[in-house]
Amino acid sequence: MNTPPDRSALLRQMFDAAIAAAQPALCLPRHLPPPPKGRTIVIGAGKASAAMAQALEQHWPGPLEGLVVTRYGYEVPCQRIEIVQAAHPVPDAAGLRAAVRIGRLVNGLTPDDLVIALISGGGSSLLVAPGPGLTLADKQAINTALLSSGSTISEMNCVRRHLSALKGGRLAAACYPARVLTLLISDVPGDRPEDIASGPTVADPSTTAQARAILERYRIAVPPSVERLLDSAEGETLKPGDLRLTNTETRIVAAPQMALEAAAQVAREASLTPYILGDSLEGEARDVGKTLAGIARQVALHGQPFEPPCVLLSGGETTVTVRGPGRGGRNVECLLSMAIALDGLPGVHALAGDTDGVDGAEEIAGAIITPDTLARAWARGMPPRARLDANDGHGFFQTLGDSVVTGPTLTNVNDFRAIIVDGRFNPLR
């Protein structure tokens, strides 16, 4: 089989289209309401929050003021809304100071005022406000432990909500009786508002008992102060039906499905049939990679369940249980596992990347694999399985020159995966 020479470029075009579809300037303006009688206060947190603030400013007809916190490097210029930068994925003192200021900004509002909350992925770490009796160090330690435990994003955010002074609807309660409009860019499987940045302005059906169970499940040791909070009424979040949430509205302005559909259109224009396998695939990154490789192999060898040439697209958020000393990254771990399972199968190319431009803690979005990925790795003295066992996907792909680097994308609609299967492969030829 003759492999087309431009598949890596096409994969990158699909990834770029997915990111472009979720840009706040494109998707946010149509969701803006008319100005209120009173003040308009803009607050927000997340990797896309600064770009969302900029889009809002450019389309808002009246006066406004506000403060949003975004990840270091994701700042964009705004005239009336202050942009503060803080750390992600482990929170820092800058995020704590911003959270305190946001809480003060929404105090003393009236029913004539409007609060527009700009919330996107990453907000859980950026809007750090420890619950009663907790410290920033407590939140940092638990956050770090959760990130390496293999817990799902939903489980992580359940714990975060119950250890926060602002998440789990508490920020909306601080705005009461003002009207609150929350505009969300979703980065979570299922697009559940309570899981996007741990839901600072929405009701939370989960409980402190569930948060405790998650910590126990992953054997995460916590200090007595955390145990006391989770055993008290102060640790509970706002539940559906809470009167302080009666004047709130929530809208999702961008989500993973939109990004996958944009990538699918690029595939069609390249004369490849796209198939979206799902926008919310979860599980251990290496297991998801192995499963996707199995599907691609079935397509290449048997034309099932899809006839090649085609593109298999998927989104969601995998997890990594850290066991080795490598530089991690759930997308590159998924991709390395996929490459090992494909074992050089001709005509199969793939990309996996995070649409925020940061896979794990690295300023690298993801990587690309080709049929000769494993052969090139062995030639450089890199046993692929050993690198996977070390959780060193970033080191592996950087050495091969196959990393995908976007820089700050100013949005975040979760992970993106594309697998090109060029045609049927007969192993007996």
Residue pairs with C-beta under 8 A, 6 or more apart in sequence:
1 346
1 347
1 422
1 423
1 425
3 346
3 347
3 371
3 422
4 422
7 349
7 370
7 420
7 422
8 349
8 351
8 368
8 370
10 266
10 267
10 270
10 420
11 349
11 350
11 351
11 368
11 418
11 420
12 351
12 368
12 404
13 266
14 263
14 266
14 267
14 311
14 313
14 351
14 418
15 263
15 351
15 353
15 365
15 366
15 404
15 406
15 416
15 418
16 406
17 262
17 263
17 265
17 266
18 259
18 260
18 262
18 263
18 355
18 413
18 416
19 259
19 355
19 406
19 409
19 411
20 26
20 262
21 27
21 254
21 258
21 259
21 261
21 262
22 48
22 185
22 254
22 255
22 258
22 259
22 355
22 411
22 412
22 413
23 51
23 410
23 411
24 48
24 51
24 52
24 54
24 55
24 185
24 253
24 254
24 410
24 411
25 51
25 54
25 55
25 58
27 185
27 253
27 254
27 258
28 52
28 55
28 56
28 59
28 183
28 253
28 254
29 55
29 56
29 58
29 59
31 183
31 251
31 253
32 56
32 59
32 60
32 116
33 114
33 181
35 60
35 61
35 62
35 114
36 112
36 113
36 114
36 179
37 112
38 109
38 110
38 112
38 113
38 114
38 178
39 63
39 65
39 109
39 112
39 113
39 114
40 60
40 62
40 63
40 64
40 65
40 66
40 113
40 114
40 115
40 116
41 64
41 65
41 66
41 105
41 106
41 109
41 113
41 114
41 115
41 116
41 175
41 178
42 53
42 56
42 64
42 65
42 66
42 67
42 68
42 81
42 115
42 116
42 118
43 66
43 67
43 68
43 102
43 105
43 106
43 115
43 116
43 117
43 118
43 171
44 52
44 53
44 66
44 68
44 69
44 117
44 118
44 119
44 120
44 123
45 68
45 69
45 70
45 98
45 99
45 102
45 118
45 119
45 120
45 122
45 123
45 126
45 127
45 197
45 200
46 52
46 70
46 118
46 119
46 120
46 121
46 122
46 123
46 126
46 185
46 197
46 412
47 70
47 71
47 74
47 88
47 120
47 121
47 122
47 126
47 356
47 358
47 408
47 410
47 411
47 412
48 70
48 74
48 118
48 120
48 121
48 185
48 356
48 410
48 411
48 412
49 68
49 69
49 70
49 118
49 119
49 120
49 123
49 126
50 68
50 70
50 74
50 75
50 76
50 78
50 83
50 410
51 74
51 76
51 410
51 411
52 68
52 118
52 120
52 183
52 185
53 66
53 68
53 76
53 78
53 81
53 83
53 118
54 76
54 77
54 78
56 64
56 81
56 116
56 118
57 64
57 78
57 79
57 80
57 81
63 80
64 80
64 81
64 116
65 80
65 81
66 80
66 81
66 82
66 105
66 116
67 81
67 82
67 84
67 98
67 101
67 102
67 105
68 81
68 82
68 83
68 84
68 118
69 83
69 84
69 85
69 86
69 94
69 95
69 98
69 99
69 102
69 126
69 127
70 83
70 84
70 85
70 86
70 122
70 126
71 85
71 86
71 87
71 88
71 122
71 126
71 358
71 408
72 85
72 86
72 87
72 88
73 85
73 363
73 408
74 85
74 408
74 410
75 83
75 85
76 83
76 410
77 83
84 94
84 97
84 98
84 101
85 94
86 92
86 94
86 95
86 98
86 125
86 126
86 128
87 94
87 95
87 125
87 126
88 122
88 125
88 126
88 358
89 122
89 125
89 143
89 147
89 361
90 125
90 140
90 143
90 144
90 147
91 125
91 126
91 128
91 136
91 139
91 140
91 143
92 128
92 136
92 140
93 136
95 125
95 126
95 127
95 128
96 128
96 129
96 130
96 136
98 126
98 127
99 127
99 128
99 129
99 165
99 166
100 129
102 127
102 166
102 171
103 129
103 165
103 166
103 171
103 174
106 115
106 171
106 174
106 175
106 178
107 174
109 115
109 175
109 176
109 177
109 178
110 177
110 178
111 177
111 178
111 179
111 247
112 178
113 178
113 179
114 178
114 179
114 180
114 181
115 175
115 178
115 179
115 180
115 181
116 181
116 182
116 183
117 171
117 172
117 180
117 181
117 182
117 183
117 200
117 201
118 183
119 182
119 183
119 184
119 185
119 196
119 197
119 200
119 201
120 184
120 185
120 187
120 196
120 197
120 411
120 412
121 185
121 186
121 187
121 188
121 196
121 197
121 356
121 412
121 413
121 414
122 187
122 197
122 356
122 412
123 196
123 197
123 198
123 200
124 156
124 157
124 160
124 167
124 197
124 198
125 143
126 197
127 166
127 167
127 171
127 197
127 200
128 136
128 139
128 164
129 164
129 165
129 166
129 167
130 136
130 138
130 139
130 163
130 164
130 165
131 162
131 163
131 164
131 165
131 229
131 234
131 235
132 165
132 229
132 232
132 234
133 225
133 228
133 229
134 163
134 225
134 226
134 229
135 225
138 163
138 222
138 223
138 225
138 226
139 163
142 159
142 163
142 215
142 220
142 222
142 226
143 160
145 218
145 220
145 221
146 155
146 156
146 159
146 218
146 220
147 156
148 320
148 321
148 322
149 218
149 220
149 321
150 218
150 284
150 319
150 320
150 321
150 322
151 214
151 217
151 218
151 319
152 282
152 317
152 319
153 188
153 189
153 195
153 317
153 319
154 188
154 189
154 192
154 195
155 214
155 217
155 218
157 188
157 194
157 195
157 198
157 199
158 206
158 210
158 211
158 214
159 211
159 214
159 215
160 167
160 198
161 167
161 168
161 194
161 198
161 199
161 204
161 206
161 211
161 237
162 168
162 206
162 207
162 208
162 211
162 229
162 230
162 235
162 236
162 237
163 211
163 226
163 229
163 230
163 235
164 170
164 198
164 200
166 174
166 200
167 197
167 198
167 199
167 200
167 237
168 194
168 198
168 199
168 200
168 204
168 237
168 238
169 199
169 200
169 201
169 202
169 203
169 204
169 237
169 238
169 242
169 244
169 245
170 200
170 237
170 238
171 200
171 201
172 180
172 182
172 200
172 201
172 202
172 238
172 244
172 245
172 248
173 238
173 242
173 244
173 245
175 201
176 244
176 247
177 247
178 247
179 247
179 248
179 249
180 201
180 247
180 248
180 249
181 248
181 249
181 250
181 251
182 193
182 201
182 202
182 248
182 249
182 250
182 251
183 251
183 253
184 193
184 196
184 250
184 251
184 252
184 253
185 196
185 252
185 253
185 254
185 255
185 411
185 412
185 413
186 196
186 252
186 254
186 255
186 256
186 413
186 414
187 196
187 256
187 317
187 355
187 356
187 412
187 413
187 414
188 195
188 196
188 317
188 414
189 279
189 280
189 281
189 282
189 316
189 317
189 414
190 280
191 252
191 255
191 256
191 280
193 199
193 202
193 250
193 252
194 202
194 203
194 204
194 205
194 206
201 248
201 250
202 245
202 248
202 250
203 237
203 238
203 239
203 240
203 241
203 242
203 245
204 237
204 238
204 239
205 239
205 240
206 237
207 236
208 230
208 231
208 235
208 236
211 230
211 235
212 230
215 222
229 235
238 244
238 245
254 411
254 413
255 279
255 413
256 279
256 280
256 315
256 316
256 413
256 414
256 416
257 276
257 279
257 315
258 413
259 315
259 355
259 413
259 416
260 276
260 279
260 313
260 314
260 315
260 416
261 276
263 274
263 311
263 313
263 416
263 418
264 274
264 276
264 311
264 313
267 273
267 274
267 311
267 313
267 418
268 274
271 309
272 309
272 310
272 311
272 420
273 306
273 307
273 309
273 310
273 311
274 310
274 311
274 313
275 306
275 310
275 311
275 312
275 313
276 313
276 314
277 292
277 295
277 312
277 313
277 314
278 314
278 315
278 316
279 314
279 315
279 316
279 414
280 315
280 316
280 317
281 288
281 314
281 315
281 316
281 318
282 288
282 316
282 317
282 318
282 319
283 291
283 318
283 319
284 318
284 319
284 320
284 321
285 318
285 319
285 320
285 330
285 331
285 333
285 334
285 337
286 320
286 333
286 334
286 336
286 337
286 388
287 337
288 316
288 318
288 334
288 337
289 333
289 334
289 335
289 336
289 337
289 338
289 339
289 341
289 352
290 337
290 338
290 340
290 341
292 312
292 314
292 334
292 338
292 350
292 417
292 419
293 337
293 338
293 339
293 341
293 342
294 341
295 305
295 312
295 419
296 312
296 338
296 342
296 345
296 348
296 350
296 419
296 421
297 341
297 342
297 345
297 348
298 304
298 305
299 305
299 306
299 307
299 308
299 310
299 312
299 421
300 308
300 345
300 346
300 347
300 348
300 421
300 423
300 424
300 425
301 424
301 425
301 427
302 424
303 424
306 312
306 421
308 347
308 421
308 422
308 423
308 424
309 420
309 421
309 422
309 423
310 420
310 421
311 418
311 419
311 420
311 421
312 417
312 418
312 419
312 421
313 416
313 417
313 418
313 419
314 417
315 413
315 414
315 415
315 416
315 417
316 414
316 415
317 330
317 414
317 415
318 330
318 331
318 333
318 334
318 415
319 330
320 328
320 329
320 330
320 333
320 360
320 391
322 328
322 391
323 389
323 391
324 389
324 390
324 391
324 392
325 390
325 391
325 392
326 387
326 390
326 391
326 392
326 393
326 394
326 395
327 360
327 361
327 362
327 391
327 392
327 393
327 394
327 395
328 360
328 361
328 362
328 391
328 392
328 393
328 394
329 359
329 360
329 362
329 364
329 366
329 393
329 394
330 354
330 359
330 360
330 415
331 352
331 353
331 354
331 359
331 365
331 366
331 367
331 393
331 415
331 417
332 352
332 359
332 360
332 364
332 366
332 367
332 393
332 394
332 396
332 397
332 403
333 388
333 391
333 393
334 352
334 415
334 417
335 350
335 351
335 352
335 366
335 367
335 368
335 369
335 393
335 397
336 369
336 384
336 387
336 388
336 393
336 396
336 397
337 388
338 350
338 352
338 369
338 419
339 350
339 369
339 373
339 374
339 384
340 374
340 384
340 385
340 388
342 348
342 369
342 371
343 374
344 371
344 372
344 373
344 374
344 375
345 371
345 425
346 371
346 425
347 371
347 421
347 422
347 423
347 425
348 371
348 419
348 420
348 421
348 422
349 368
349 369
349 370
349 371
349 419
349 420
349 422
350 368
350 369
350 417
350 418
350 419
350 420
351 366
351 367
351 368
351 369
351 404
351 416
351 417
351 418
352 366
352 367
352 415
352 416
352 417
353 359
353 365
353 366
353 367
353 404
353 406
353 415
353 416
354 365
354 366
354 412
354 414
354 415
354 416
355 365
355 409
355 411
355 412
355 413
355 414
355 415
355 416
356 365
356 408
356 409
356 411
356 412
357 363
357 365
357 405
357 406
357 407
357 408
357 409
358 364
358 365
359 365
359 366
359 394
360 394
362 394
363 405
363 407
364 394
364 398
364 403
364 404
364 405
365 404
365 405
365 406
365 409
366 403
366 404
366 416
367 393
367 397
367 402
367 403
367 404
368 397
368 402
368 404
369 402
370 402
373 400
373 402
374 384
376 400
377 383
377 384
377 387
377 396
377 399
377 400
378 384
380 399
380 400
382 396
382 399
384 396
387 393
387 395
387 396
388 396
394 403
397 403
